[in-house]
Amino acid sequence: MGGRLAELQSEIDKLRPDREAAGAEVPAKAREQGREIRIAKLPMTSVARALEVDETRGFMKAIVDAESNQILGAAILGIEGGEIMSAVEIAMMGRLPYTALRDGTFAHPTLVESLNNLFMAMDKA
């Protein structure tokens, strides 16, 4: 990882130093609890708004419980990742299934609307 992406990672680590560890621990913890999980990943090169502003470095990743469809965790590394993550966190606080974000109607053109695509990828996982 180099350049601007490394700078972003450094900024994120300062704000949330446990982010990478938490991202790595979610699948392990879920499996320890006997949960089956599904993981979807979407490169920022597949995000329309990121393409429009020519900032396509990074990715989005989400982990859900395969039985309940509840979102267990996510990581957004890319342009305005915190803004996108806020929408995921609200869904997690409300214990919404991932399908709520997959099928949601979001303002266009925004980065948050890419959650539709991320969670559509969950259906293929």
N, C-alpha and C positions, 0 to 999 in steps of 0.2 A: 504494500500500500504506500503510495507516495503522493507528493504534491498536496493539492487542496483536500483530497480525501483524508490524508493523514492529519492535516490541520483540523478538519471536522471531527475526526476521531478523538484527537487530543482535547478539543473543546468539550465534547460529550463526556469524556472521561473525567474532566474537571468538575462538571456539573453532577454527574452520576457515575462515580468511579466503579460502581458495582454492575453497570449495565452489561458489559460483556459476560461477566460471571453469571449474572442472572439469566441472560439469554442462553447460556450453555447449560445452566442448571434446570431450567424449566422442563425439558424433555426427560432428564434423568429423574427429577423429583416425581414427575407424573408417572413414569414407569415404576418407580419404587412404590407408589401408591396403587399399583396394579391397573393403571389407566392405559387404555389404548389411545394413541395420539395420531394426529395427522398434521403434516407440516406443508405449508405452501410458501413459495418464494417467487418474487417478481422483481426482475431487474428494472432499474429506473429507465432503461432504454425502452421499456414497454409502457411508460407513463406519458400520456399525451401532453400534459402540461410541462413536464420536464423536457420533452422534445421541443416544445414551443419556445422555451426560454434557454435552450441549448445547455442544460445542466443535467446530464444523464448519468452521472457517476453514482454508484451505490445500488442499493436494493431494499426491498421490503420483505419481511418474513413474518409469518404468523403460525402459531401452534394452537390447535384446538383439541378438545376431548372428543374422540371419535364417537362415543355413545351419546353424550348430551349436546354436542356441537357448541359447547361453551368455549369461549376464547380463553386460553390459559396464559398466553403471552405473545409478545410481538417485538420486533426490532425494526426500526426504520433508520437506515443510514443513507442519507441523501438530502437533497434540497428541501428545506422546511420540514425535516423529519419530525421535529417536536410538534408542529401543528397537526401533522397527520396522526402522530401517536396519540395526541389528545383525544381525537375522535375514537380511537381504539380503546383508550383507557375509560372513556365514558361508557362505552358498550360493555366493557368488563365490569365496571362498577354496577351497572344495571343488570348484570348477568344475562345479557342478550346472547342468543346463539349467533354464530358467525354469519348465518344467512340474513340477519337483519342488516348487516353492512354490505353483504353481497347484493342484496336486492334493494338497498336504500337509494333514494333519489337525492343527489347532492348537487350543489351549485356547479355550473359549468362556465368557463373552464377553471377548474381548481385541481390542486394536487390531491385533496381528500377524495375526489371522485375515483381515484385510482384504487381505493379500497374495494370497489366493485370488482375490478380485475384481479386483485390479490385474492379475494375470497372465491372468485370463480375458479381460480387455479386450485383452490382447496378441493373443489369438486373432482378435479382430475388427479389429485394426490392419492 
